Amino acid sequence: MSTLEITENKAATTQHTPTQISGSKAVLEALLSEGVDTVFGYPGGAIMPIYDALYDYTDRLKHILVRHEQGGIHAAQGYARTSGRTGVVFATSGPGATNLVTGLADAMIDSNPIVCVTGQVFASLLGTDAFQETDVINITAPVTKWNYQVTDATEIPAALAKAFYIASTGRPGPVLIDITKNAQLQLFDYFGYEKCNHVRSYRPAPQVRKEYVEQAAALINSAKKPFVLFGQGIILGKAEEEFKAFIEKTGIPSAATVMGLSALPTDHKLHVGMLGMHGNYAPNVMTNECDVLIAIGMRFDDRVTGRLDKYAKQAKVIHLDIDPAEIDKNVQTTVPVWGDCKESLPMLTELVNAADHSAWLEQFRELEKEEIKEVIQNELHPQTDIMTMGEVIHVLNELTGGDAIITTDVGQHQMVTCRYAKFNNSKSNVTSGGLGTMGFGLPAAIGAWYGAPEKTVVAIIGDGGIQMTIQELGTIMQFGAKVKIMILNNEFLGMVRQWQQLFHDKRYSFVNITSPDFVAVAKGYYIDGQKISERKDLRNALKTMIDHDGAYLLEVMVGKENNVFPMVAQGTSVSEIRLK
């Protein structure tokens, strides 16, 4: 039990007189105590006792039967991203558990709080290669924040309390609890549920050291060309207002990572666009022009930095992050500020001088004009008969006003959406950032809708990605998530094809993908839809999709060999970004 050592404060659910309950029931009582209302899952032999107990909890817990465990965990990610709460997934042993691995890896790198409960064979059978037995603990150790195997029911309340605490605090992430079948069936004396608020050796919210904040403020106050890079840490820290106060006081141009999009409204006067390989021209070029680089809640991944030995060498770097492992990992900092940005940003705002950097900001706007002329104008307002992905997103913005939640899959459509979608509200951009998981878009949209059912949720997906998890249309059919599915079909695996065109002499090796009649497939799942291929039909088709009461699938045929620019080629500096 040492690994489950927790707790000082007793929660209100603690009771003095025990009651006899099963391990399975203890799992569900834990979920209710943690405020869980929705679970995504798929039953099987080793988790059957939990599902048997669930039969009596359907009035308190909503269970969404997905069509594949990967769909279940991506849905839980979508739910976590739009609700700001912990997503929960059930899966059985063996293939059920291993089908979660891709989603666990995705949630780990993108910091999504997820609790996975997997069934396991009887403890007496562990290590015997029993039917549907896998060593799920060792398999998932590299892609979870914490995992634990329960073989005795008495451990269940403490294990789940610790799971929820670890998943949701500090830098969030996925946690997996593997429960053997005997522990699920076992009756034990239940004394109630105690939430976890302390784990020895785990510091989720480190104390912000004022001397480092003072050093950061001094650098910012002396800067002539300061530049802010912000990531998802602002959203996870619920520090959107604190961030806005900081940049508005200092007047510093600010650029988002893919995961940071929506933390600041797209049309904010200091928002200068998106960083990275297919980001905007100005923020990439200016990274190598600024004198102080302030990174807030982002991790300097390779898509943002390009070639590291040519990245911001002229700048002093300030890095605010809750995860000490990210500080100095890729980019050497001048001043590290370890802590929760909800706490560190107000401290910094208090110490910085009110400033006007409008001349410096204007340099960004001048480069922006160049990008508009060379790239954006043709993408949003093409002069040919061929529709572009950008103009589809542009019309969508006009119809939703920037208030929709947009989920994307991975590929060209993802980069185009991230570049051109308008976000007014935080937690509106749901995409697979660090892992780049094709198949993410549809199940994530289902979860996103359950996390924010009052919002319009639009899933933008390519013709490749949709075919990886298209079976989740069955989940929509059965449970009624009102998801708008827009397939941008270019009849290619577009991003791979773009690289093959630019770097492999147009040797298009296995990127031609043949697709079914997506509208007919949707209708097979009793979901309405239509397909369009001409510009004159675009606005009405999008309006029909958005106004439809329920799920809807719209397939839009777009240019086959259109490319996403600007582009920072691998192995080059961000300042070498190509406009064409």
PyMOL commands that set and color helices and strands:
alter all, ss='L'
color gray80, all
select helices_A, chain A and resi 2-4+23-33+45-54+69-83+95-98+101-109+123-125+136-143+153-168+181-185+210-222+233-236+240-250+281-287+302-305+308-310+324-326+341-351+358-380+389-400+412-420+441-451+465-468+470-479+494-503+518-524+535-547+574-576
alter helices_A, ss='H'
color red, helices_A
select strands_A, chain A and resi 19-22+38-41+62-65+87-91+114-120+146-150+174-180+187-190+226-230+254-256+271-274+292-296+316-321+335-338+405-408+429-430+457-462+483-489+528-532+552-557
alter strands_A, ss='S'
color yellow, strands_A
deselect
rebuild
show_as cartoon
